[in-house]
Amino acid sequence: MSDVAAAAGVSLVTVSRVINEPDKVAPATLALVQEAVARLGYVPNLMAGSLASNRSRIVAAIVPTISNSVFSETVEGLAQVLNAGGYQLLLGQASYRPEDEQQLVETFLGRRVDGLVLTGEPTAPKLAQRLKRTGIPVVQTWDLLPRPIDMVAGFSNKAAGKAAAMHLIAKGHKNLGFIGAAEMRSQARLEGFSEAIAEAGLQVAEVEMMPPPVTIDQVGAHLAAMIARRPPLDAVFCNNDLLAAGVLFECQRRNWKVPSRLAVIGFGDLPIATAASPRLTTVRIDRYGMGRLAGELLLNRFAGKDELPTVTDIGFEIVEREST
């Protein structure tokens, strides 16, 4: 660092400020120091800087999988807000395994991240208590938890599942099915879906749950199994739009008309929902906005604003298209 300071003709304090707080440096001085850094090939020791300032300017996020595109827009929104605030994002994939989630959290804590963004409730035993004891700012997304670790920016999966069932029932469907993944958010949607069916006095839903992550090519066999158990099946709610598209493909293979023979509703409002034929009715979630909100909550906490909402409900909406 001293070589950079000498080459740029500035103090060590100025070089440090360029590295850690570039927005507080005059443009001409900033350009001068950055040119010296590039010319000398200087690599800042960010770990040393974080120890000195007690701030790493890094936030970590953990998602169940990167293969499911529903999480990508949330990560994008989060990253953009953090980057604008001078923070970088580290991303970890838990692969729906509690032991992987536990290891990722411990690794990120060891790296002294300033904040953590989780997808829903931790699945690893006692991980929530562990994070509460650390005092690190945490935002949980993709769910609406009554007792969050710290803050929540999400929606009610149970209410979304119930709304999906109510939509199908209002259309006159009486034999309903659910296709999803054996994980907490899917289970919550199924709970709401089943509740609406019970309140309508209908027969319980046919259910097919698959180990996550589920893929579109698995859906045909599971739909066939549901129909074998209940031939009059006339509507299916899928845990995401990709699975719903798989149902549409299976209906095309069987020469079934949608929605007259089988109505289909998805979840997420992914691009495939409008590209499909017929276009998919789906539950729309502001995935990008959820990520931005999580980032804003963290930046406000880093700025010392303690009076922040514990639970923020971003809501959802049923987007009706031709498949129902």
ABEGO torsion letter per residue (X at the ends): XAAAAAAAGBBAAAAAAAAABAAABBAAAAAAAAAAAAAAGBBBBAAAAAAAAGBAGBBBBBBABAABAAAAAAAAAAAAAAAAAGBBBBBBBAGGBAAAAAAAAAAAAAAGBABBBBBEBBABBGAAAAAAAAGBBBBBBGBBBABBAABBBBBBAAAAAAAAAAAAAAAGBABBBBBBBBBAAAAAAAAAAAAAAAAAGBBBBBBBBBBOBBBAAAAAAAAAAAAAABAABABBBBABAAAAAAAAAAAAAAGBBOAAABBBBBBGGBAAAAABOBBBBBBBBBAAAAAAAAAAAAAAAAAGBABBBABBBAEBBBBBBAAX
